[in-house]
Amino acid sequence: MALREAFLELHKTLLESERVGYEQAFGTIPSPGAFLQLTIKDPWFAWLRPLSEFITSLDERVEAEEPVTNEDVKTYMTRGRALLTPEEAGQGFGKHYFDAMQRDPDVILANERVAKLRLV
């Protein structure tokens, strides 16, 4: 499903962007396992959890017994795009997302792939 792939790519890009910032602040992360633990437990990565939860919800829907409908896809596109609303001021996901877009052109490119998704 193109929607899932686009959001997974964006999530991966954001994780990599945050990893770079984390390592600049605290030093090299020693292993993929250590990185996974940081993404789960460290406050530095906490802002990404709403996106992780969205993708998990999408995965659960895809794996459900009932086939995915066009209405399901529309609903997830709407929810996902609403989540990806950058906010210059404030707190939470929107503010961190804005900051990531300002510092990392790869985030902008991954965001554009989500924005260009169309229903088939």
Secondary structure, DSSP 8 states (H G I E B T S, - for coil): -HHHHHHHHHHHHHHHHHHHHHHHHH-----HHHHHHHHHH-GGGGGGHHHHHHHHHHHHHHHSSS---HHHHHHHHHHHHHHT---SSSSHHHHHHHHHHHH-HHHHHHHHHHHT----
